[in-house]
Amino acid sequence: MDLGFGGEVARLYQRYRRGYPPAVFDVLATTFGLTPQDVVVDLGCGTGQLTLPLAARVRAVVGVDPEPDMLVLARRAAEDQQVANVSWVLGADSDLPTLGRLFGDVGAVTVGQALHWMAHESVFATLRPLLRPGGGIAVVANGTPLWLQDTSWSRALRACLERWRGTELSRSCGTDTDSRRRYADALTRHGYHVTETVVEYTDEIDLDALLGGVYSSFPVDALPPTAQRTELSTMIRDALGPATRFREHVRVCVLTGRIG
C-alpha cells in the first residue's frame, strides 16, 4: 500500500509533525497495565513519534508502516536517541493476519492518527486474538489539522489552501467527533471495553513550523515543486498577516478498547 508519504514528505513529516505529550503514555500504560515485560505494536508508525517514547515503558515496541522512507527515518531517530528495544517492520493493516504469528501475546496496539487510512473494522477484528488479557487497542487522534482549527489564523490558512488547490478541505484525518464515535462503536461491536481520555494543552508554533506542517500533509505526487512552493508560502504569509507565532489549542483524544 503506497500512500504517497515517501521522499521529501517523509522528511517533512519527521521534522514538523507534533509529538505526543507525556500524559498520553500515562493513559496507555494505566489502561492496559503495561509493564517492562510487554510488547506493543505501533501500527502506521510513521517516523516514530509515538513508537519511540512508548519504548521506555515496555520490553519492546514493533513499529509497522507501509512506507519504507518513513521507516528509514524512524530507525535513524531510534539510533540518535539510543532506543534499542524497537524493531521496524514494512507492512500495512492488510498484513496483520501474517504479522500476528510473529507477535504473540501483545500488550497493546497503538494507531496514532493513521486509522483513517485503514479498514478499521477488519483491524479491530484481526487484532483481538493477538492481545493478552487486559491488553487492547488505542486509537490516538493528535489534534485537529492546522487548517481546521477554530482560530482566525486557521480559517485564513484554510481559505488560502482551498484557493490554491481549487477544492474544499474538510478531511479531518479521523480527529472529528463522528469518526471517533464510529471507531468507538466498532470497537464495542468487536467485544472491546471502550473508554476515551482527552489530553489538552496549548502550544505556539512559528511560521516555519506551520508551513512545514502543511507541506507534510501533501502526498509526494501533489507536493508543489520548489518554485510553486515559494509562491504558495508567500500566499500563506500574506493571508496570515504580520503574525509570526500562532497559538494552538491541541486536543489529543485517546480512544482505547480493552479486552478481558
C-alpha positions in Angstrom: 0.0 0.0 0.0 1.6 3.3 -1.2 0.0 6.3 0.5 2.5 8.7 -1.1 4.3 9.7 2.1 7.9 8.9 0.9 10.8 11.1 -0.1 10.7 14.7 1.0 7.2 14.3 2.5 8.7 11.7 5.0 11.4 14.2 5.9 8.8 17.0 6.4 6.7 14.6 8.5 9.6 13.8 10.8 10.6 17.4 11.3 7.3 19.1 11.6 4.6 16.7 12.9 3.9 17.3 16.6 4.8 14.7 19.1 2.6 13.4 21.9 2.5 14.8 25.5 3.7 12.5 28.3 0.1 12.2 29.7 -0.8 10.2 26.6 1.7 7.5 27.5 0.5 7.5 31.1 -3.0 6.8 29.8 -1.8 3.9 27.7 0.3 2.4 30.5 -2.6 2.6 33.0 -5.4 1.5 30.7 -3.6 -1.6 29.5 -1.5 -2.3 32.6 1.7 -2.1 30.5 4.8 -3.4 32.2 8.5 -3.9 31.3 7.5 -7.4 30.1 5.1 -6.2 27.4 5.4 -5.9 23.7 3.5 -3.1 22.0 2.8 -2.8 18.2 2.5 0.7 16.8 0.5 0.3 13.6 1.1 3.1 11.0 4.1 4.2 13.0 5.3 6.8 10.5 8.7 8.2 11.7 8.2 7.0 15.3 6.6 10.0 17.1 4.5 7.5 19.2 6.7 4.5 18.9 9.9 5.8 20.4 8.5 7.3 23.7 6.5 4.1 24.2 9.7 2.1 24.2 10.7 3.4 27.6 7.5 1.9 29.1 7.8 -1.7 27.8 10.1 -4.5 26.8 9.8 -3.9 23.1 7.9 -2.0 20.5 7.3 -3.0 16.9 6.7 -0.1 14.5 4.8 -1.1 11.4 4.4 1.2 8.4 3.8 0.7 4.6 6.2 3.5 3.7 10.0 2.5 3.5 11.2 6.1 3.8 9.2 6.6 7.0 10.9 3.6 8.5 14.4 4.6 7.5 13.9 7.9 9.3 12.3 6.2 12.3 15.3 3.9 12.5 17.7 6.8 12.4 15.7 8.6 15.1 15.9 5.5 17.3 19.7 5.3 16.8 20.1 9.0 17.6 18.0 8.7 20.8 19.8 5.4 21.7 16.5 3.5 21.8 17.5 -0.1 21.3 14.2 -2.0 22.0 12.3 -1.1 18.9 12.0 -3.1 15.7 10.7 -1.8 12.4 8.5 -3.8 10.0 7.4 -2.8 6.5 3.8 -3.7 6.4 0.2 -2.4 6.5 -3.1 -3.3 8.2 -3.7 -5.9 5.5 -0.6 -7.8 6.6 -1.9 -8.2 10.2 -3.0 -11.8 9.9 0.6 -12.8 8.9 2.3 -10.4 11.3 0.2 -11.7 14.1 2.0 -15.0 14.0 5.2 -13.2 14.9 4.0 -11.0 17.7 2.4 -13.5 20.2 0.5 -12.0 23.1 0.6 -8.3 22.7 0.1 -5.8 25.5 -1.3 -3.1 23.2 -1.6 -2.0 19.6 -1.5 1.8 19.1 -2.6 3.6 16.0 -1.6 7.3 16.0 -3.7 9.4 13.6 -3.4 6.7 10.9 -6.6 4.7 11.2 -8.4 6.8 8.5 -6.1 5.0 6.0 -7.1 1.6 7.2 -10.1 -0.8 7.2 -10.8 -0.2 10.9 -13.5 -3.0 11.2 -11.1 -5.5 9.9 -8.2 -4.2 12.0 -10.3 -4.5 15.3 -11.4 -8.0 14.4 -8.0 -9.2 13.4 -6.1 -7.8 16.4 -8.4 -9.1 19.1 -7.0 -12.7 19.2 -3.4 -11.3 19.3 -3.9 -9.4 22.5 -3.1 -10.6 26.0 -5.9 -10.4 28.7 -6.2 -6.8 29.7 -4.5 -5.6 26.6 -6.1 -3.7 23.8 -6.1 -1.1 21.0 -5.5 2.6 21.3 -6.6 5.0 18.6 -4.9 8.3 19.2 -6.0 11.5 17.4 -3.2 14.0 17.8 -5.1 17.3 17.5 -7.1 18.9 14.7 -5.3 19.6 11.4 -3.8 23.1 11.2 -6.3 24.3 8.6 -9.4 23.1 10.5 -8.9 24.7 13.9 -11.2 27.3 15.5 -8.9 30.3 15.2 -8.8 33.2 12.9 -5.3 32.2 11.6 -6.5 28.7 10.9 -9.5 29.9 8.9 -7.3 32.2 6.9 -5.0 29.3 6.2 -7.8 27.1 5.1 -9.2 29.7 2.7 -5.8 30.2 1.2 -5.2 26.5 0.7 -8.6 26.0 -0.8 -8.0 28.7 -3.3 -4.6 27.1 -4.2 -6.0 23.6 -4.5 -9.3 24.5 -6.0 -11.2 22.3 -3.7 -12.8 22.3 -0.2 -10.6 21.0 2.6 -12.8 19.1 5.0 -10.9 15.8 5.8 -10.2 15.7 9.5 -7.9 12.7 9.4 -10.1 10.9 11.9 -10.0 13.6 14.5 -13.6 14.7 14.2 -16.4 13.6 16.6 -18.2 11.4 14.0 -15.1 9.4 13.2 -14.3 8.9 16.9 -17.9 7.7 17.5 -17.7 5.4 14.5 -14.4 3.8 15.8 -15.9 3.5 19.4 -19.0 1.8 18.1 -16.9 -0.6 16.0 -14.7 -1.5 19.0 -17.8 -2.2 21.1 -19.2 -4.5 18.4 -16.0 -6.5 18.4 -16.1 -7.0 22.1 -13.8 -4.4 23.5 -14.4 -2.3 26.6 -14.2 1.2 25.3 -13.1 4.4 27.0 -11.9 7.8 25.8 -9.5 10.1 27.5 -8.7 13.6 26.4 -5.4 15.3 26.9 -5.4 19.1 26.2 -2.7 21.6 26.1 -1.8 24.9 24.5 1.2 25.4 22.2 2.7 28.0 19.9 4.2 27.4 16.6 6.2 29.7 14.3 5.6 30.3 10.6 8.2 27.8 9.6 6.5 25.0 11.6 3.1 26.0 10.2 4.4 25.8 6.6 6.2 22.6 7.3 3.1 21.1 8.9 1.1 22.0 5.8 3.6 20.5 3.3 4.0 17.3 5.4 0.3 16.6 4.6 0.8 16.6 0.9 1.3 13.2 -0.9 4.5 13.2 -2.8 2.8 13.5 -6.2 0.9 16.6 -5.0 3.8 18.3 -3.2 4.4 21.6 -5.1 7.9 21.9 -6.7 10.2 24.5 -5.2 9.1 27.5 -7.3 5.4 26.8 -6.7 6.0 26.1 -3.0 7.7 29.5 -2.7 4.6 31.1 -4.3 2.2 29.2 -2.0 4.3 30.1 1.1 4.1 33.7 0.1 0.3 33.4 -0.3 0.0 31.9 3.1 2.2 34.5 4.7 0.1 37.3 3.1 -3.1 35.6 4.3 -1.9 35.3 7.9 -0.9 38.9 8.1 2.0 40.2 10.3 1.9 37.5 12.9 4.9 35.2 13.3 3.7 32.9 16.0 0.4 31.1 16.2 -1.3 29.7 19.3 -2.8 26.2 19.1 -5.2 24.5 21.5 -4.3 20.9 21.0 -6.8 18.2 21.9 -5.4 14.7 21.9 -8.1 12.1 22.1 -7.0 8.6 23.3 -9.7 6.1 22.4 -9.0 2.7 24.0 -10.6 -0.7 23.5 -9.5 -3.2 26.2 -10.2 -7.0 26.4 -10.6 -9.2 29.4 
